[in-house]
Amino acid sequence: MIKVKTLLPVLAALGAAAAPAFAQQGEAAGRYAQAMADADSLERYNNQLQDQVKSQQTEIASIEHQLAEIDTTNREVQPLMEQMVETLAQFVDLDVPFMIEERKARVQGLKDMMARADVTMSEKYRRIIEAYQVELEYGRTLSAYQGRLGTGADARTVEFVQLGRVSLLYRTIDGSETGYWDAAKKSWVPDASYKQAVETAIRVAKRDGAAELLTVPVPAPQEVRS
């Protein structure tokens, strides 16, 4: 029978020899656990990146779609606005010729603007609508102003009186001649019978007199053809 005292030294020697192996196994297990934790963290991070990439791709596709719609809208709106400007130009040419230089300059400004790439579509549209509103307002105003009547050597400075789009009259600066615009004939007609009406209208327009009934030439109504 082997004595315990004899085995103790042997067991002690075996334990001392096995201790480094156990320590190495513990370290390996720790490294393995850390590697697994790192792998799990990287997997979660990759999944988050994939979600972000998908979200960005969706957003990019949406932006590209919106840009394509804007290009299509611009191509459709541009001709429409150009037609609006051309219609306004024709209207001014055919209308009663009050403040004609100012109005033609406004239309020309719109035409120049339409060719500019540095002006946004919204700004172009705003200015066109503003020009239409100005023309609309002219039909509700009574104004007096100085301007040139005639062309070439016959041109002279006169005082105009504009009563909306109903009537446009004039008086020479010295008051020797009075007349009105004949819408039917598209020409100026001297007529001394409106001298008093023109003088009164000028005073009212300049706020130098109280508003009163005026007798002015009114074009005859024209038949509307359907």
ROZAMAR-374333 format. One record per residue (C-alpha): residue number from 1; residue in three letters; chain; x, y, z. Coordinates in Angstrom, 2 decimals. Example, Ala and Ser with C-alpha at 12.3 -4.5 7.8 and 13.67 -1.06 7.14 Angstrom:
<site><n>1</n><res>ALA</res><chain>A</chain><X>12.30</X><Y>-4.50</Y><Z>7.80</Z></site>
<site><n>2</n><res>SER</res><chain>A</chain><X>13.67</X><Y>-1.06</Y><Z>7.14</Z></site>
This chain:
<site><n>1</n><res>MET</res><chain>A</chain><X>0.00</X><Y>0.00</Y><Z>0.00</Z></site>
<site><n>2</n><res>ILE</res><chain>A</chain><X>1.38</X><Y>3.34</Y><Z>-1.13</Z></site>
<site><n>3</n><res>LYS</res><chain>A</chain><X>1.68</X><Y>5.79</Y><Z>1.65</Z></site>
<site><n>4</n><res>VAL</res><chain>A</chain><X>0.05</X><Y>9.23</Y><Z>1.39</Z></site>
<site><n>5</n><res>LYS</res><chain>A</chain><X>3.26</X><Y>10.92</Y><Z>2.39</Z></site>
<site><n>6</n><res>THR</res><chain>A</chain><X>4.90</X><Y>9.32</Y><Z>-0.62</Z></site>
<site><n>7</n><res>LEU</res><chain>A</chain><X>2.18</X><Y>10.60</Y><Z>-3.08</Z></site>
<site><n>8</n><res>LEU</res><chain>A</chain><X>2.02</X><Y>14.21</Y><Z>-1.88</Z></site>
<site><n>9</n><res>PRO</res><chain>A</chain><X>5.30</X><Y>15.25</Y><Z>-3.45</Z></site>
<site><n>10</n><res>VAL</res><chain>A</chain><X>4.24</X><Y>13.63</Y><Z>-6.74</Z></site>
<site><n>11</n><res>LEU</res><chain>A</chain><X>0.84</X><Y>15.39</Y><Z>-6.77</Z></site>
<site><n>12</n><res>ALA</res><chain>A</chain><X>2.47</X><Y>18.70</Y><Z>-5.96</Z></site>
<site><n>13</n><res>ALA</res><chain>A</chain><X>4.86</X><Y>18.27</Y><Z>-8.86</Z></site>
<site><n>14</n><res>LEU</res><chain>A</chain><X>2.00</X><Y>17.42</Y><Z>-11.26</Z></site>
<site><n>15</n><res>GLY</res><chain>A</chain><X>-0.02</X><Y>20.47</Y><Z>-10.09</Z></site>
<site><n>16</n><res>ALA</res><chain>A</chain><X>2.92</X><Y>22.76</Y><Z>-10.59</Z></site>
<site><n>17</n><res>ALA</res><chain>A</chain><X>3.45</X><Y>21.40</Y><Z>-14.08</Z></site>
<site><n>18</n><res>ALA</res><chain>A</chain><X>-0.26</X><Y>21.78</Y><Z>-15.05</Z></site>
<site><n>19</n><res>ALA</res><chain>A</chain><X>-0.69</X><Y>25.36</Y><Z>-13.75</Z></site>
<site><n>20</n><res>PRO</res><chain>A</chain><X>0.81</X><Y>27.08</Y><Z>-16.83</Z></site>
<site><n>21</n><res>ALA</res><chain>A</chain><X>-1.39</X><Y>25.01</Y><Z>-19.15</Z></site>
<site><n>22</n><res>PHE</res><chain>A</chain><X>-4.52</X><Y>26.04</Y><Z>-17.24</Z></site>
<site><n>23</n><res>ALA</res><chain>A</chain><X>-3.42</X><Y>29.68</Y><Z>-17.35</Z></site>
<site><n>24</n><res>GLN</res><chain>A</chain><X>-2.90</X><Y>29.48</Y><Z>-21.12</Z></site>
<site><n>25</n><res>GLN</res><chain>A</chain><X>-6.34</X><Y>27.92</Y><Z>-21.58</Z></site>
<site><n>26</n><res>GLY</res><chain>A</chain><X>-7.87</X><Y>30.75</Y><Z>-19.55</Z></site>
<site><n>27</n><res>GLU</res><chain>A</chain><X>-6.16</X><Y>33.39</Y><Z>-21.62</Z></site>
<site><n>28</n><res>ALA</res><chain>A</chain><X>-7.24</X><Y>31.68</Y><Z>-24.85</Z></site>
<site><n>29</n><res>ALA</res><chain>A</chain><X>-10.83</X><Y>31.53</Y><Z>-23.64</Z></site>
<site><n>30</n><res>GLY</res><chain>A</chain><X>-10.69</X><Y>35.24</Y><Z>-22.77</Z></site>
<site><n>31</n><res>ARG</res><chain>A</chain><X>-9.30</X><Y>36.12</Y><Z>-26.18</Z></site>
<site><n>32</n><res>TYR</res><chain>A</chain><X>-11.98</X><Y>34.00</Y><Z>-27.85</Z></site>
<site><n>33</n><res>ALA</res><chain>A</chain><X>-14.75</X><Y>35.70</Y><Z>-25.87</Z></site>
<site><n>34</n><res>GLN</res><chain>A</chain><X>-13.34</X><Y>39.14</Y><Z>-26.76</Z></site>
<site><n>35</n><res>ALA</res><chain>A</chain><X>-13.11</X><Y>38.17</Y><Z>-30.43</Z></site>
<site><n>36</n><res>MET</res><chain>A</chain><X>-16.71</X><Y>37.00</Y><Z>-30.41</Z></site>
<site><n>37</n><res>ALA</res><chain>A</chain><X>-17.80</X><Y>40.27</Y><Z>-28.76</Z></site>
<site><n>38</n><res>ASP</res><chain>A</chain><X>-15.85</X><Y>42.28</Y><Z>-31.33</Z></site>
<site><n>39</n><res>ALA</res><chain>A</chain><X>-17.39</X><Y>40.28</Y><Z>-34.19</Z></site>
<site><n>40</n><res>ASP</res><chain>A</chain><X>-20.87</X><Y>40.85</Y><Z>-32.82</Z></site>
<site><n>41</n><res>SER</res><chain>A</chain><X>-20.18</X><Y>44.59</Y><Z>-32.49</Z></site>
<site><n>42</n><res>LEU</res><chain>A</chain><X>-18.84</X><Y>44.76</Y><Z>-36.05</Z></site>
<site><n>43</n><res>GLU</res><chain>A</chain><X>-21.89</X><Y>42.91</Y><Z>-37.36</Z></site>
<site><n>44</n><res>ARG</res><chain>A</chain><X>-24.24</X><Y>45.36</Y><Z>-35.66</Z></site>
<site><n>45</n><res>TYR</res><chain>A</chain><X>-22.18</X><Y>48.29</Y><Z>-37.01</Z></site>
<site><n>46</n><res>ASN</res><chain>A</chain><X>-22.27</X><Y>46.85</Y><Z>-40.54</Z></site>
<site><n>47</n><res>ASN</res><chain>A</chain><X>-26.03</X><Y>46.41</Y><Z>-40.30</Z></site>
<site><n>48</n><res>GLN</res><chain>A</chain><X>-26.40</X><Y>50.05</Y><Z>-39.24</Z></site>
<site><n>49</n><res>LEU</res><chain>A</chain><X>-24.22</X><Y>51.15</Y><Z>-42.14</Z></site>
<site><n>50</n><res>GLN</res><chain>A</chain><X>-26.31</X><Y>49.12</Y><Z>-44.58</Z></site>
<site><n>51</n><res>ASP</res><chain>A</chain><X>-29.48</X><Y>50.72</Y><Z>-43.25</Z></site>
<site><n>52</n><res>GLN</res><chain>A</chain><X>-27.92</X><Y>54.19</Y><Z>-43.65</Z></site>
<site><n>53</n><res>VAL</res><chain>A</chain><X>-26.77</X><Y>53.38</Y><Z>-47.18</Z></site>
<site><n>54</n><res>LYS</res><chain>A</chain><X>-30.26</X><Y>52.16</Y><Z>-48.12</Z></site>
<site><n>55</n><res>SER</res><chain>A</chain><X>-31.80</X><Y>55.31</Y><Z>-46.65</Z></site>
<site><n>56</n><res>GLN</res><chain>A</chain><X>-29.34</X><Y>57.53</Y><Z>-48.54</Z></site>
<site><n>57</n><res>GLN</res><chain>A</chain><X>-29.99</X><Y>55.64</Y><Z>-51.80</Z></site>
<site><n>58</n><res>THR</res><chain>A</chain><X>-33.73</X><Y>56.15</Y><Z>-51.32</Z></site>
<site><n>59</n><res>GLU</res><chain>A</chain><X>-33.20</X><Y>59.86</Y><Z>-50.65</Z></site>
<site><n>60</n><res>ILE</res><chain>A</chain><X>-30.94</X><Y>60.24</Y><Z>-53.68</Z></site>
<site><n>61</n><res>ALA</res><chain>A</chain><X>-33.53</X><Y>58.52</Y><Z>-55.88</Z></site>
<site><n>62</n><res>SER</res><chain>A</chain><X>-36.21</X><Y>60.87</Y><Z>-54.52</Z></site>
<site><n>63</n><res>ILE</res><chain>A</chain><X>-34.06</X><Y>63.94</Y><Z>-55.20</Z></site>
<site><n>64</n><res>GLU</res><chain>A</chain><X>-33.27</X><Y>62.75</Y><Z>-58.74</Z></site>
<site><n>65</n><res>HIS</res><chain>A</chain><X>-36.99</X><Y>62.23</Y><Z>-59.35</Z></site>
<site><n>66</n><res>GLN</res><chain>A</chain><X>-37.79</X><Y>65.72</Y><Z>-58.06</Z></site>
<site><n>67</n><res>LEU</res><chain>A</chain><X>-35.06</X><Y>67.25</Y><Z>-60.24</Z></site>
<site><n>68</n><res>ALA</res><chain>A</chain><X>-36.48</X><Y>65.43</Y><Z>-63.26</Z></site>
<site><n>69</n><res>GLU</res><chain>A</chain><X>-39.93</X><Y>66.79</Y><Z>-62.44</Z></site>
<site><n>70</n><res>ILE</res><chain>A</chain><X>-38.50</X><Y>70.32</Y><Z>-62.07</Z></site>
<site><n>71</n><res>ASP</res><chain>A</chain><X>-36.82</X><Y>70.05</Y><Z>-65.47</Z></site>
<site><n>72</n><res>THR</res><chain>A</chain><X>-40.08</X><Y>68.86</Y><Z>-67.00</Z></site>
<site><n>73</n><res>THR</res><chain>A</chain><X>-42.02</X><Y>71.66</Y><Z>-65.29</Z></site>
<site><n>74</n><res>ASN</res><chain>A</chain><X>-39.51</X><Y>74.25</Y><Z>-66.48</Z></site>
<site><n>75</n><res>ARG</res><chain>A</chain><X>-39.79</X><Y>73.00</Y><Z>-70.05</Z></site>
<site><n>76</n><res>GLU</res><chain>A</chain><X>-43.57</X><Y>73.24</Y><Z>-69.85</Z></site>
<site><n>77</n><res>VAL</res><chain>A</chain><X>-43.76</X><Y>76.59</Y><Z>-68.03</Z></site>
<site><n>78</n><res>GLN</res><chain>A</chain><X>-41.14</X><Y>78.45</Y><Z>-70.08</Z></site>
<site><n>79</n><res>PRO</res><chain>A</chain><X>-43.19</X><Y>78.51</Y><Z>-73.32</Z></site>
<site><n>80</n><res>LEU</res><chain>A</chain><X>-46.29</X><Y>79.48</Y><Z>-71.37</Z></site>
<site><n>81</n><res>MET</res><chain>A</chain><X>-44.56</X><Y>82.49</Y><Z>-69.79</Z></site>
<site><n>82</n><res>GLU</res><chain>A</chain><X>-43.07</X><Y>83.53</Y><Z>-73.13</Z></site>
<site><n>83</n><res>GLN</res><chain>A</chain><X>-46.57</X><Y>83.46</Y><Z>-74.59</Z></site>
<site><n>84</n><res>MET</res><chain>A</chain><X>-47.82</X><Y>85.59</Y><Z>-71.69</Z></site>
<site><n>85</n><res>VAL</res><chain>A</chain><X>-45.12</X><Y>88.18</Y><Z>-72.42</Z></site>
<site><n>86</n><res>GLU</res><chain>A</chain><X>-45.94</X><Y>88.18</Y><Z>-76.14</Z></site>
<site><n>87</n><res>THR</res><chain>A</chain><X>-49.65</X><Y>88.56</Y><Z>-75.40</Z></site>
<site><n>88</n><res>LEU</res><chain>A</chain><X>-48.91</X><Y>91.52</Y><Z>-73.14</Z></site>
<site><n>89</n><res>ALA</res><chain>A</chain><X>-46.77</X><Y>93.12</Y><Z>-75.86</Z></site>
<site><n>90</n><res>GLN</res><chain>A</chain><X>-49.59</X><Y>92.78</Y><Z>-78.39</Z></site>
<site><n>91</n><res>PHE</res><chain>A</chain><X>-52.07</X><Y>94.18</Y><Z>-75.89</Z></site>
<site><n>92</n><res>VAL</res><chain>A</chain><X>-49.94</X><Y>97.28</Y><Z>-75.30</Z></site>
<site><n>93</n><res>ASP</res><chain>A</chain><X>-49.53</X><Y>97.81</Y><Z>-79.05</Z></site>
<site><n>94</n><res>LEU</res><chain>A</chain><X>-53.29</X><Y>97.66</Y><Z>-79.61</Z></site>
<site><n>95</n><res>ASP</res><chain>A</chain><X>-54.35</X><Y>99.53</Y><Z>-76.47</Z></site>
<site><n>96</n><res>VAL</res><chain>A</chain><X>-54.93</X><Y>103.24</Y><Z>-75.94</Z></site>
<site><n>97</n><res>PRO</res><chain>A</chain><X>-51.40</X><Y>104.72</Y><Z>-76.20</Z></site>
<site><n>98</n><res>PHE</res><chain>A</chain><X>-51.08</X><Y>106.26</Y><Z>-72.74</Z></site>
<site><n>99</n><res>MET</res><chain>A</chain><X>-47.64</X><Y>106.16</Y><Z>-71.08</Z></site>
<site><n>100</n><res>ILE</res><chain>A</chain><X>-46.64</X><Y>104.17</Y><Z>-74.12</Z></site>
<site><n>101</n><res>GLU</res><chain>A</chain><X>-42.87</X><Y>104.50</Y><Z>-73.70</Z></site>
<site><n>102</n><res>GLU</res><chain>A</chain><X>-42.99</X><Y>103.33</Y><Z>-70.10</Z></site>
<site><n>103</n><res>ARG</res><chain>A</chain><X>-45.24</X><Y>100.39</Y><Z>-70.93</Z></site>
<site><n>104</n><res>LYS</res><chain>A</chain><X>-43.19</X><Y>99.28</Y><Z>-73.93</Z></site>
<site><n>105</n><res>ALA</res><chain>A</chain><X>-40.03</X><Y>99.49</Y><Z>-71.84</Z></site>
<site><n>106</n><res>ARG</res><chain>A</chain><X>-41.65</X><Y>97.26</Y><Z>-69.21</Z></site>
<site><n>107</n><res>VAL</res><chain>A</chain><X>-42.52</X><Y>94.66</Y><Z>-71.85</Z></site>
<site><n>108</n><res>GLN</res><chain>A</chain><X>-39.03</X><Y>94.81</Y><Z>-73.33</Z></site>
<site><n>109</n><res>GLY</res><chain>A</chain><X>-37.61</X><Y>94.29</Y><Z>-69.85</Z></site>
<site><n>110</n><res>LEU</res><chain>A</chain><X>-39.68</X><Y>91.12</Y><Z>-69.54</Z></site>
<site><n>111</n><res>LYS</res><chain>A</chain><X>-38.45</X><Y>89.86</Y><Z>-72.91</Z></site>
<site><n>112</n><res>ASP</res><chain>A</chain><X>-34.84</X><Y>90.47</Y><Z>-71.90</Z></site>
<site><n>113</n><res>MET</res><chain>A</chain><X>-35.45</X><Y>88.74</Y><Z>-68.57</Z></site>
<site><n>114</n><res>MET</res><chain>A</chain><X>-36.85</X><Y>85.59</Y><Z>-70.21</Z></site>
<site><n>115</n><res>ALA</res><chain>A</chain><X>-33.50</X><Y>84.97</Y><Z>-71.94</Z></site>
<site><n>116</n><res>ARG</res><chain>A</chain><X>-31.52</X><Y>85.20</Y><Z>-68.69</Z></site>
<site><n>117</n><res>ALA</res><chain>A</chain><X>-30.41</X><Y>81.97</Y><Z>-67.00</Z></site>
<site><n>118</n><res>ASP</res><chain>A</chain><X>-29.58</X><Y>83.71</Y><Z>-63.71</Z></site>
<site><n>119</n><res>VAL</res><chain>A</chain><X>-33.24</X><Y>84.57</Y><Z>-63.04</Z></site>
<site><n>120</n><res>THR</res><chain>A</chain><X>-35.29</X><Y>81.79</Y><Z>-61.47</Z></site>
<site><n>121</n><res>MET</res><chain>A</chain><X>-38.54</X><Y>80.60</Y><Z>-63.00</Z></site>
<site><n>122</n><res>SER</res><chain>A</chain><X>-40.47</X><Y>81.77</Y><Z>-59.97</Z></site>
<site><n>123</n><res>GLU</res><chain>A</chain><X>-39.00</X><Y>85.28</Y><Z>-60.25</Z></site>
<site><n>124</n><res>LYS</res><chain>A</chain><X>-39.81</X><Y>85.43</Y><Z>-63.96</Z></site>
<site><n>125</n><res>TYR</res><chain>A</chain><X>-43.38</X><Y>84.40</Y><Z>-63.26</Z></site>
<site><n>126</n><res>ARG</res><chain>A</chain><X>-43.68</X><Y>86.94</Y><Z>-60.43</Z></site>
<site><n>127</n><res>ARG</res><chain>A</chain><X>-42.53</X><Y>89.81</Y><Z>-62.63</Z></site>
<site><n>128</n><res>ILE</res><chain>A</chain><X>-44.85</X><Y>88.82</Y><Z>-65.49</Z></site>
<site><n>129</n><res>ILE</res><chain>A</chain><X>-47.84</X><Y>88.71</Y><Z>-63.16</Z></site>
<site><n>130</n><res>GLU</res><chain>A</chain><X>-46.76</X><Y>92.05</Y><Z>-61.68</Z></site>
<site><n>131</n><res>ALA</res><chain>A</chain><X>-46.73</X><Y>93.60</Y><Z>-65.18</Z></site>
<site><n>132</n><res>TYR</res><chain>A</chain><X>-50.23</X><Y>92.28</Y><Z>-65.82</Z></site>
<site><n>133</n><res>GLN</res><chain>A</chain><X>-51.40</X><Y>93.77</Y><Z>-62.52</Z></site>
<site><n>134</n><res>VAL</res><chain>A</chain><X>-49.93</X><Y>97.15</Y><Z>-63.46</Z></site>
<site><n>135</n><res>GLU</res><chain>A</chain><X>-51.81</X><Y>97.08</Y><Z>-66.76</Z></site>
<site><n>136</n><res>LEU</res><chain>A</chain><X>-55.00</X><Y>96.12</Y><Z>-64.95</Z></site>
<site><n>137</n><res>GLU</res><chain>A</chain><X>-54.59</X><Y>99.02</Y><Z>-62.54</Z></site>
<site><n>138</n><res>TYR</res><chain>A</chain><X>-54.26</X><Y>101.50</Y><Z>-65.42</Z></site>
<site><n>139</n><res>GLY</res><chain>A</chain><X>-57.90</X><Y>100.87</Y><Z>-66.24</Z></site>
<site><n>140</n><res>ARG</res><chain>A</chain><X>-58.98</X><Y>102.31</Y><Z>-62.88</Z></site>
<site><n>141</n><res>THR</res><chain>A</chain><X>-56.86</X><Y>105.46</Y><Z>-62.76</Z></site>
<site><n>142</n><res>LEU</res><chain>A</chain><X>-57.15</X><Y>109.12</Y><Z>-63.69</Z></site>
<site><n>143</n><res>SER</res><chain>A</chain><X>-53.75</X><Y>110.60</Y><Z>-64.34</Z></site>
<site><n>144</n><res>ALA</res><chain>A</chain><X>-52.14</X><Y>113.64</Y><Z>-65.97</Z></site>
<site><n>145</n><res>TYR</res><chain>A</chain><X>-48.59</X><Y>113.66</Y><Z>-67.26</Z></site>
<site><n>146</n><res>GLN</res><chain>A</chain><X>-46.37</X><Y>115.28</Y><Z>-69.87</Z></site>
<site><n>147</n><res>GLY</res><chain>A</chain><X>-45.15</X><Y>113.38</Y><Z>-72.90</Z></site>
<site><n>148</n><res>ARG</res><chain>A</chain><X>-44.30</X><Y>113.58</Y><Z>-76.58</Z></site>
<site><n>149</n><res>LEU</res><chain>A</chain><X>-47.06</X><Y>113.71</Y><Z>-79.15</Z></site>
<site><n>150</n><res>GLY</res><chain>A</chain><X>-46.23</X><Y>112.85</Y><Z>-82.74</Z></site>
<site><n>151</n><res>THR</res><chain>A</chain><X>-42.98</X><Y>111.74</Y><Z>-84.33</Z></site>
<site><n>152</n><res>GLY</res><chain>A</chain><X>-40.05</X><Y>113.32</Y><Z>-86.09</Z></site>
<site><n>153</n><res>ALA</res><chain>A</chain><X>-40.16</X><Y>117.06</Y><Z>-86.75</Z></site>
<site><n>154</n><res>ASP</res><chain>A</chain><X>-43.82</X><Y>117.21</Y><Z>-85.76</Z></site>
<site><n>155</n><res>ALA</res><chain>A</chain><X>-43.21</X><Y>115.83</Y><Z>-82.27</Z></site>
<site><n>156</n><res>ARG</res><chain>A</chain><X>-44.03</X><Y>118.16</Y><Z>-79.40</Z></site>
<site><n>157</n><res>THR</res><chain>A</chain><X>-44.42</X><Y>118.05</Y><Z>-75.65</Z></site>
<site><n>158</n><res>VAL</res><chain>A</chain><X>-48.04</X><Y>118.10</Y><Z>-74.45</Z></site>
<site><n>159</n><res>GLU</res><chain>A</chain><X>-50.03</X><Y>117.36</Y><Z>-71.33</Z></site>
<site><n>160</n><res>PHE</res><chain>A</chain><X>-51.96</X><Y>114.10</Y><Z>-71.46</Z></site>
<site><n>161</n><res>VAL</res><chain>A</chain><X>-55.00</X><Y>113.16</Y><Z>-69.42</Z></site>
<site><n>162</n><res>GLN</res><chain>A</chain><X>-55.74</X><Y>109.47</Y><Z>-69.10</Z></site>
<site><n>163</n><res>LEU</res><chain>A</chain><X>-59.14</X><Y>108.34</Y><Z>-67.85</Z></site>
<site><n>164</n><res>GLY</res><chain>A</chain><X>-58.63</X><Y>104.62</Y><Z>-67.40</Z></site>
<site><n>165</n><res>ARG</res><chain>A</chain><X>-58.97</X><Y>103.02</Y><Z>-70.81</Z></site>
<site><n>166</n><res>VAL</res><chain>A</chain><X>-62.06</X><Y>105.06</Y><Z>-71.60</Z></site>
<site><n>167</n><res>SER</res><chain>A</chain><X>-60.43</X><Y>108.17</Y><Z>-72.96</Z></site>
<site><n>168</n><res>LEU</res><chain>A</chain><X>-57.04</X><Y>109.77</Y><Z>-73.59</Z></site>
<site><n>169</n><res>LEU</res><chain>A</chain><X>-56.88</X><Y>113.51</Y><Z>-74.21</Z></site>
<site><n>170</n><res>TYR</res><chain>A</chain><X>-54.13</X><Y>116.05</Y><Z>-74.66</Z></site>
<site><n>171</n><res>ARG</res><chain>A</chain><X>-53.46</X><Y>119.77</Y><Z>-74.42</Z></site>
<site><n>172</n><res>THR</res><chain>A</chain><X>-50.45</X><Y>121.65</Y><Z>-75.72</Z></site>
<site><n>173</n><res>ILE</res><chain>A</chain><X>-48.29</X><Y>123.34</Y><Z>-73.12</Z></site>
<site><n>174</n><res>ASP</res><chain>A</chain><X>-49.48</X><Y>126.80</Y><Z>-74.19</Z></site>
<site><n>175</n><res>GLY</res><chain>A</chain><X>-53.10</X><Y>125.61</Y><Z>-74.23</Z></site>
<site><n>176</n><res>SER</res><chain>A</chain><X>-53.60</X><Y>126.53</Y><Z>-77.89</Z></site>
<site><n>177</n><res>GLU</res><chain>A</chain><X>-54.67</X><Y>123.05</Y><Z>-78.97</Z></site>
<site><n>178</n><res>THR</res><chain>A</chain><X>-56.75</X><Y>120.30</Y><Z>-77.41</Z></site>
<site><n>179</n><res>GLY</res><chain>A</chain><X>-57.60</X><Y>116.88</Y><Z>-78.76</Z></site>
<site><n>180</n><res>TYR</res><chain>A</chain><X>-58.15</X><Y>113.21</Y><Z>-78.07</Z></site>
<site><n>181</n><res>TRP</res><chain>A</chain><X>-57.17</X><Y>109.73</Y><Z>-79.22</Z></site>
<site><n>182</n><res>ASP</res><chain>A</chain><X>-59.62</X><Y>108.18</Y><Z>-81.68</Z></site>
<site><n>183</n><res>ALA</res><chain>A</chain><X>-59.50</X><Y>104.47</Y><Z>-80.91</Z></site>
<site><n>184</n><res>ALA</res><chain>A</chain><X>-61.40</X><Y>103.54</Y><Z>-84.06</Z></site>
<site><n>185</n><res>LYS</res><chain>A</chain><X>-59.10</X><Y>105.49</Y><Z>-86.40</Z></site>
<site><n>186</n><res>LYS</res><chain>A</chain><X>-55.97</X><Y>104.89</Y><Z>-84.31</Z></site>
<site><n>187</n><res>SER</res><chain>A</chain><X>-55.04</X><Y>108.55</Y><Z>-84.59</Z></site>
<site><n>188</n><res>TRP</res><chain>A</chain><X>-55.07</X><Y>111.84</Y><Z>-82.71</Z></site>
<site><n>189</n><res>VAL</res><chain>A</chain><X>-57.95</X><Y>114.21</Y><Z>-83.41</Z></site>
<site><n>190</n><res>PRO</res><chain>A</chain><X>-57.68</X><Y>117.93</Y><Z>-82.52</Z></site>
<site><n>191</n><res>ASP</res><chain>A</chain><X>-60.97</X><Y>119.10</Y><Z>-81.00</Z></site>
<site><n>192</n><res>ALA</res><chain>A</chain><X>-61.29</X><Y>122.44</Y><Z>-79.21</Z></site>
<site><n>193</n><res>SER</res><chain>A</chain><X>-64.70</X><Y>121.49</Y><Z>-77.79</Z></site>
<site><n>194</n><res>TYR</res><chain>A</chain><X>-62.99</X><Y>119.39</Y><Z>-75.10</Z></site>
<site><n>195</n><res>LYS</res><chain>A</chain><X>-60.72</X><Y>122.20</Y><Z>-73.90</Z></site>
<site><n>196</n><res>GLN</res><chain>A</chain><X>-62.68</X><Y>122.84</Y><Z>-70.69</Z></site>
<site><n>197</n><res>ALA</res><chain>A</chain><X>-63.00</X><Y>119.11</Y><Z>-69.95</Z></site>
<site><n>198</n><res>VAL</res><chain>A</chain><X>-59.27</X><Y>118.59</Y><Z>-70.38</Z></site>
<site><n>199</n><res>GLU</res><chain>A</chain><X>-58.39</X><Y>121.51</Y><Z>-68.10</Z></site>
<site><n>200</n><res>THR</res><chain>A</chain><X>-60.79</X><Y>120.24</Y><Z>-65.44</Z></site>
<site><n>201</n><res>ALA</res><chain>A</chain><X>-59.47</X><Y>116.69</Y><Z>-65.70</Z></site>
<site><n>202</n><res>ILE</res><chain>A</chain><X>-55.88</X><Y>117.91</Y><Z>-65.34</Z></site>
<site><n>203</n><res>ARG</res><chain>A</chain><X>-56.77</X><Y>119.81</Y><Z>-62.16</Z></site>
<site><n>204</n><res>VAL</res><chain>A</chain><X>-58.57</X><Y>116.80</Y><Z>-60.70</Z></site>
<site><n>205</n><res>ALA</res><chain>A</chain><X>-55.73</X><Y>114.42</Y><Z>-61.62</Z></site>
<site><n>206</n><res>LYS</res><chain>A</chain><X>-53.19</X><Y>116.74</Y><Z>-60.00</Z></site>
<site><n>207</n><res>ARG</res><chain>A</chain><X>-55.43</X><Y>117.08</Y><Z>-56.91</Z></site>
<site><n>208</n><res>ASP</res><chain>A</chain><X>-55.85</X><Y>120.80</Y><Z>-57.62</Z></site>
<site><n>209</n><res>GLY</res><chain>A</chain><X>-59.61</X><Y>120.59</Y><Z>-57.79</Z></site>
<site><n>210</n><res>ALA</res><chain>A</chain><X>-62.59</X><Y>118.61</Y><Z>-56.56</Z></site>
<site><n>211</n><res>ALA</res><chain>A</chain><X>-63.80</X><Y>115.65</Y><Z>-58.55</Z></site>
<site><n>212</n><res>GLU</res><chain>A</chain><X>-66.62</X><Y>116.53</Y><Z>-60.88</Z></site>
<site><n>213</n><res>LEU</res><chain>A</chain><X>-68.49</X><Y>115.21</Y><Z>-63.89</Z></site>
<site><n>214</n><res>LEU</res><chain>A</chain><X>-66.39</X><Y>115.28</Y><Z>-67.04</Z></site>
<site><n>215</n><res>THR</res><chain>A</chain><X>-67.52</X><Y>115.20</Y><Z>-70.64</Z></site>
<site><n>216</n><res>VAL</res><chain>A</chain><X>-65.01</X><Y>113.22</Y><Z>-72.66</Z></site>
<site><n>217</n><res>PRO</res><chain>A</chain><X>-64.99</X><Y>111.36</Y><Z>-75.99</Z></site>
<site><n>218</n><res>VAL</res><chain>A</chain><X>-65.85</X><Y>107.70</Y><Z>-75.54</Z></site>
<site><n>219</n><res>PRO</res><chain>A</chain><X>-65.31</X><Y>105.18</Y><Z>-78.34</Z></site>
<site><n>220</n><res>ALA</res><chain>A</chain><X>-68.44</X><Y>103.52</Y><Z>-79.65</Z></site>
<site><n>221</n><res>PRO</res><chain>A</chain><X>-68.98</X><Y>99.94</Y><Z>-78.52</Z></site>
<site><n>222</n><res>GLN</res><chain>A</chain><X>-67.82</X><Y>97.35</Y><Z>-81.01</Z></site>
<site><n>223</n><res>GLU</res><chain>A</chain><X>-69.61</X><Y>94.18</Y><Z>-81.94</Z></site>
<site><n>224</n><res>VAL</res><chain>A</chain><X>-68.11</X><Y>91.09</Y><Z>-80.38</Z></site>
<site><n>225</n><res>ARG</res><chain>A</chain><X>-67.82</X><Y>88.20</Y><Z>-82.80</Z></site>
<site><n>226</n><res>SER</res><chain>A</chain><X>-67.97</X><Y>84.70</Y><Z>-81.44</Z></site>
